[in-house]
Amino acid sequence: MSAGIDSGASRSQSPAVTATCETRIGHVRAEAGPNGLRRLFLPEVDTALLLRLPLPETIRLSIARATLAPMTLLSSLGLAAPIVGPERLRTEPDGAGRSASRWAGAAPEDVLASVLRDLKGFFEGDLGPQGLRFDYPIDLTWCSDFTRRIMAGMVSIPPGAVTTYGALAAAAGSPRAARAAGSVVGANPLGVVVPCHRVIGANGALTGFGGGLALKVALLALESAAAKKS
């Protein structure tokens, strides 16, 4: 992995560093500070870039033919990901800080180097189930309590599985707030590491994704294959 480390200032003006690495879909950039990862930026991707990924042929055809739509059912793509309910999702406000002891005292540069190495491996199809958990410290000091709970819920979606907006809201203690949960999911600044792509509609539909539905499907397909590795 080739990564460049630069000093910077976050929106909160506390010390931060950024790093980039080249992947099969282009440059990925991440930012971290003393409290963990803050932001992750995926490149804008087109069909040609996505077809560089080690995807099943059925998924490649769906992406190449541009047949994906928000109401496309995940099951229709041959991605039989189990849907987990609120009882499987972590609900405590500090849930996304699950890796605090592992990374206690680590420099932001070390966190960035490790997460970018894993992301590069992910897009190469080299990660196994454990690697897909992206067990890194996450800075949620900017979050409201509700947002923190939704972010923690997304972190707790098992690799190779998906959940719904309603389940995230229920796990956060606000079962009627599915729409608000959707807003948090859509604004997630840590895509892939906090796996917003693992959130689908209650009927199993893809719904939306900031990076485009083709990228969402590609991410889910890569994870499905990786989760099956022993």
DRENDO-1510 file (C-alpha; in Angstrom, 1 decimal, always signed):
<recs>
REC; n; res; u; v; w
REC; 1; MET; +0.0; +0.0; +0.0 .
REC; 2; SER; +1.2; +3.5; -0.8 .
REC; 3; ALA; -0.2; +6.0; +1.6 .
REC; 4; GLY; +0.6; +9.7; +2.1 .
REC; 5; ILE; +0.2; +11.2; +5.6 .
REC; 6; ASP; -0.6; +14.9; +5.9 .
REC; 7; SER; -1.3; +17.1; +8.9 .
REC; 8; GLY; -4.6; +18.8; +8.8 .
REC; 9; ALA; -7.4; +20.4; +10.8 .
REC; 10; SER; -10.9; +18.9; +11.2 .
REC; 11; ARG; -14.1; +20.8; +11.4 .
REC; 12; SER; -13.6; +20.8; +15.2 .
REC; 13; GLN; -10.1; +22.2; +14.8 .
REC; 14; SER; -8.5; +19.5; +16.9 .
REC; 15; PRO; -5.4; +17.7; +15.5 .
REC; 16; ALA; -6.0; +15.4; +12.6 .
REC; 17; VAL; -4.1; +13.5; +9.9 .
REC; 18; THR; -5.2; +12.3; +6.6 .
REC; 19; ALA; -4.0; +9.4; +4.4 .
REC; 20; THR; -4.7; +8.0; +1.0 .
REC; 21; CYS; -4.2; +4.7; -0.8 .
REC; 22; GLU; -4.8; +3.5; -4.3 .
REC; 23; THR; -7.4; +0.7; -4.7 .
REC; 24; ARG; -9.0; -1.0; -7.6 .
REC; 25; ILE; -11.7; +1.7; -7.7 .
REC; 26; GLY; -9.3; +4.6; -7.3 .
REC; 27; HIS; -8.0; +6.7; -4.4 .
REC; 28; VAL; -9.5; +6.2; -0.9 .
REC; 29; ARG; -8.8; +8.9; +1.6 .
REC; 30; ALA; -9.3; +8.7; +5.4 .
REC; 31; GLU; -9.0; +11.2; +8.3 .
REC; 32; ALA; -8.3; +10.4; +11.9 .
REC; 33; GLY; -7.7; +12.3; +15.1 .
REC; 34; PRO; -6.9; +11.4; +18.8 .
REC; 35; ASN; -10.4; +9.9; +19.2 .
REC; 36; GLY; -10.2; +7.6; +16.2 .
REC; 37; LEU; -11.4; +7.7; +12.5 .
REC; 38; ARG; -13.4; +10.7; +11.6 .
REC; 39; ARG; -14.1; +10.5; +7.9 .
REC; 40; LEU; -13.6; +8.2; +4.9 .
REC; 41; PHE; -13.8; +9.3; +1.3 .
REC; 42; LEU; -14.5; +6.9; -1.5 .
REC; 43; PRO; -13.8; +8.0; -5.1 .
REC; 44; GLU; -16.6; +8.6; -7.5 .
REC; 45; VAL; -16.9; +5.4; -9.4 .
REC; 46; ASP; -18.3; +4.5; -12.8 .
REC; 47; THR; -19.2; +1.2; -14.3 .
REC; 48; ALA; -15.7; +0.6; -15.7 .
REC; 49; LEU; -14.1; +1.0; -12.3 .
REC; 50; LEU; -16.6; -1.3; -10.6 .
REC; 51; LEU; -16.0; -4.0; -13.1 .
REC; 52; ARG; -12.4; -4.1; -12.0 .
REC; 53; LEU; -13.6; -5.7; -8.8 .
REC; 54; PRO; -13.6; -9.5; -8.3 .
REC; 55; LEU; -17.4; -9.8; -8.5 .
REC; 56; PRO; -19.7; -12.8; -9.4 .
REC; 57; GLU; -20.7; -12.8; -13.0 .
REC; 58; THR; -24.4; -12.2; -12.2 .
REC; 59; ILE; -23.5; -9.0; -10.3 .
REC; 60; ARG; -21.1; -7.9; -13.0 .
REC; 61; LEU; -24.0; -8.2; -15.5 .
REC; 62; SER; -26.4; -6.3; -13.4 .
REC; 63; ILE; -23.9; -3.4; -13.0 .
REC; 64; ALA; -22.9; -3.5; -16.7 .
REC; 65; ARG; -26.5; -3.4; -17.8 .
REC; 66; ALA; -27.4; -0.5; -15.4 .
REC; 67; THR; -30.5; -2.4; -14.4 .
REC; 68; LEU; -30.4; -1.5; -10.7 .
REC; 69; ALA; -33.1; +0.7; -9.1 .
REC; 70; PRO; -34.0; +1.6; -5.5 .
REC; 71; MET; -36.8; -0.9; -5.5 .
REC; 72; THR; -34.6; -3.8; -6.8 .
REC; 73; LEU; -34.8; -6.6; -4.3 .
REC; 74; LEU; -31.5; -7.8; -2.9 .
REC; 75; SER; -32.7; -11.4; -3.3 .
REC; 76; SER; -33.2; -10.9; -7.0 .
REC; 77; LEU; -29.5; -10.3; -7.4 .
REC; 78; GLY; -28.6; -13.7; -5.9 .
REC; 79; LEU; -27.3; -12.0; -2.7 .
REC; 80; ALA; -29.0; -14.1; +0.0 .
REC; 81; ALA; -27.9; -11.9; +3.0 .
REC; 82; PRO; -29.7; -12.7; +6.2 .
REC; 83; ILE; -31.6; -9.7; +7.7 .
REC; 84; VAL; -30.8; -9.1; +11.3 .
REC; 85; GLY; -33.3; -7.5; +13.7 .
REC; 86; PRO; -32.8; -4.9; +16.5 .
REC; 87; GLU; -32.0; -7.6; +19.1 .
REC; 88; ARG; -28.8; -8.3; +17.2 .
REC; 89; LEU; -27.7; -4.7; +17.0 .
REC; 90; ARG; -25.7; -3.0; +19.7 .
REC; 91; THR; -27.6; -0.2; +21.2 .
REC; 92; GLU; -25.4; +1.4; +23.9 .
REC; 93; PRO; -24.3; +4.9; +22.9 .
REC; 94; ASP; -20.6; +4.1; +23.0 .
REC; 95; GLY; -21.0; +0.9; +21.0 .
REC; 96; ALA; -18.8; +2.1; +18.1 .
REC; 97; GLY; -15.9; +2.4; +20.5 .
REC; 98; ARG; -15.7; -1.3; +20.7 .
REC; 99; SER; -12.0; -1.4; +19.8 .
REC; 100; ALA; -10.8; +1.2; +22.4 .
REC; 101; SER; -8.7; -1.2; +24.3 .
REC; 102; ARG; -7.0; -2.7; +21.2 .
REC; 103; TRP; -6.1; +0.7; +19.9 .
REC; 104; ALA; -5.4; +2.5; +23.3 .
REC; 105; GLY; -2.6; +4.9; +22.8 .
REC; 106; ALA; -2.2; +4.3; +19.1 .
REC; 107; ALA; -1.3; +7.3; +16.9 .
REC; 108; PRO; -3.8; +8.4; +14.3 .
REC; 109; GLU; -1.2; +7.6; +11.6 .
REC; 110; ASP; -1.1; +4.0; +12.8 .
REC; 111; VAL; -4.9; +3.7; +12.7 .
REC; 112; LEU; -5.0; +5.2; +9.2 .
REC; 113; ALA; -2.3; +2.9; +7.8 .
REC; 114; SER; -4.1; -0.2; +9.1 .
REC; 115; VAL; -7.6; +0.8; +8.0 .
REC; 116; LEU; -6.4; +1.7; +4.5 .
REC; 117; ARG; -4.4; -1.5; +4.2 .
REC; 118; ASP; -7.7; -3.4; +5.0 .
REC; 119; LEU; -9.7; -1.4; +2.6 .
REC; 120; LYS; -7.2; -2.1; -0.2 .
REC; 121; GLY; -7.4; -5.8; +0.7 .
REC; 122; PHE; -11.2; -5.6; +0.7 .
REC; 123; PHE; -11.4; -4.2; -2.9 .
REC; 124; GLU; -8.9; -6.9; -3.9 .
REC; 125; GLY; -11.1; -9.6; -2.5 .
REC; 126; ASP; -8.4; -10.6; +0.0 .
REC; 127; LEU; -10.2; -10.1; +3.3 .
REC; 128; GLY; -11.8; -12.8; +5.3 .
REC; 129; PRO; -14.8; -12.6; +7.7 .
REC; 130; GLN; -12.7; -11.1; +10.6 .
REC; 131; GLY; -11.2; -8.5; +8.4 .
REC; 132; LEU; -14.6; -7.3; +7.4 .
REC; 133; ARG; -15.4; -6.2; +10.9 .
REC; 134; PHE; -13.1; -3.1; +10.5 .
REC; 135; ASP; -12.4; -3.1; +14.2 .
REC; 136; TYR; -11.1; +0.5; +14.5 .
REC; 137; PRO; -11.7; +3.3; +16.9 .
REC; 138; ILE; -14.4; +5.7; +15.6 .
REC; 139; ASP; -14.7; +9.3; +16.6 .
REC; 140; LEU; -18.3; +10.0; +17.5 .
REC; 141; THR; -17.8; +13.1; +19.6 .
REC; 142; TRP; -19.7; +15.1; +17.0 .
REC; 143; CYS; -22.9; +13.0; +17.3 .
REC; 144; SER; -26.2; +13.5; +19.1 .
REC; 145; ASP; -27.2; +10.6; +21.3 .
REC; 146; PHE; -29.6; +9.3; +18.6 .
REC; 147; THR; -27.0; +9.6; +15.8 .
REC; 148; ARG; -24.5; +7.8; +18.0 .
REC; 149; ARG; -26.9; +4.9; +18.6 .
REC; 150; ILE; -27.6; +4.6; +14.9 .
REC; 151; MET; -23.9; +4.6; +14.0 .
REC; 152; ALA; -23.3; +2.0; +16.7 .
REC; 153; GLY; -26.1; -0.1; +15.3 .
REC; 154; MET; -24.6; +0.0; +11.8 .
REC; 155; VAL; -21.2; -1.1; +13.2 .
REC; 156; SER; -22.9; -4.1; +14.7 .
REC; 157; ILE; -24.4; -5.5; +11.5 .
REC; 158; PRO; -22.5; -8.7; +10.9 .
REC; 159; PRO; -20.4; -9.0; +7.7 .
REC; 160; GLY; -22.4; -10.8; +5.1 .
REC; 161; ALA; -25.7; -9.7; +6.7 .
REC; 162; VAL; -28.0; -6.7; +6.3 .
REC; 163; THR; -30.5; -4.8; +8.4 .
REC; 164; THR; -33.3; -2.3; +7.9 .
REC; 165; TYR; -33.8; +1.3; +8.8 .
REC; 166; GLY; -36.7; +0.3; +11.1 .
REC; 167; ALA; -34.5; -2.2; +12.9 .
REC; 168; LEU; -31.8; +0.4; +13.5 .
REC; 169; ALA; -34.3; +2.8; +14.9 .
REC; 170; ALA; -35.8; +0.2; +17.2 .
REC; 171; ALA; -32.3; -0.8; +18.4 .
REC; 172; ALA; -31.7; +2.9; +19.2 .
REC; 173; GLY; -34.8; +2.9; +21.3 .
REC; 174; SER; -36.9; +4.9; +18.9 .
REC; 175; PRO; -38.9; +2.4; +16.9 .
REC; 176; ARG; -41.0; +5.0; +15.1 .
REC; 177; ALA; -37.9; +6.9; +13.9 .
REC; 178; ALA; -37.1; +4.9; +10.8 .
REC; 179; ARG; -37.1; +8.0; +8.6 .
REC; 180; ALA; -34.7; +9.8; +11.0 .
REC; 181; ALA; -32.5; +6.7; +11.1 .
REC; 182; GLY; -32.4; +6.9; +7.3 .
REC; 183; SER; -31.1; +10.4; +7.5 .
REC; 184; VAL; -28.3; +9.3; +9.7 .
REC; 185; VAL; -27.4; +6.4; +7.4 .
REC; 186; GLY; -27.4; +8.7; +4.4 .
REC; 187; ALA; -25.1; +11.2; +6.1 .
REC; 188; ASN; -22.6; +8.6; +7.4 .
REC; 189; PRO; -19.1; +10.0; +7.0 .
REC; 190; LEU; -17.4; +6.7; +7.4 .
REC; 191; GLY; -18.7; +4.5; +4.6 .
REC; 192; VAL; -17.6; +0.8; +4.5 .
REC; 193; VAL; -16.0; +1.0; +8.0 .
REC; 194; VAL; -19.4; +2.0; +9.4 .
REC; 195; PRO; -21.3; -0.2; +6.9 .
REC; 196; CYS; -24.3; +1.9; +5.8 .
REC; 197; HIS; -24.4; -0.2; +2.6 .
REC; 198; ARG; -25.7; -3.1; +4.8 .
REC; 199; VAL; -28.9; -1.2; +5.4 .
REC; 200; ILE; -31.9; -2.0; +3.1 .
REC; 201; GLY; -35.6; -1.4; +3.0 .
REC; 202; ALA; -38.1; -3.4; +5.1 .
REC; 203; ASN; -39.2; -5.2; +1.9 .
REC; 204; GLY; -35.7; -6.2; +1.0 .
REC; 205; ALA; -35.2; -3.4; -1.6 .
REC; 206; LEU; -31.9; -1.7; -2.1 .
REC; 207; THR; -33.4; +1.8; -1.5 .
REC; 208; GLY; -30.6; +4.4; -1.9 .
REC; 209; PHE; -26.9; +4.9; -1.4 .
REC; 210; GLY; -24.7; +8.0; -1.6 .
REC; 211; GLY; -22.1; +6.4; -3.8 .
REC; 212; GLY; -24.8; +4.9; -6.2 .
REC; 213; LEU; -26.7; +1.6; -6.2 .
REC; 214; ALA; -24.0; -0.1; -8.3 .
REC; 215; LEU; -21.4; +0.6; -5.7 .
REC; 216; LYS; -23.8; -0.6; -2.9 .
REC; 217; VAL; -24.3; -3.9; -4.7 .
REC; 218; ALA; -20.6; -4.3; -5.4 .
REC; 219; LEU; -19.8; -3.8; -1.7 .
REC; 220; LEU; -22.4; -6.3; -0.6 .
REC; 221; ALA; -21.2; -8.8; -3.2 .
REC; 222; LEU; -17.6; -8.5; -2.1 .
REC; 223; GLU; -18.7; -9.0; +1.5 .
REC; 224; SER; -20.9; -12.0; +0.7 .
REC; 225; ALA; -17.9; -13.7; -0.9 .
REC; 226; ALA; -15.5; -12.8; +1.9 .
REC; 227; ALA; -17.9; -13.9; +4.6 .
REC; 228; LYS; -17.9; -17.4; +3.2 .
REC; 229; LYS; -14.1; -17.8; +3.5 .
REC; 230; SER; -12.9; -20.1; +6.2 .
</recs>
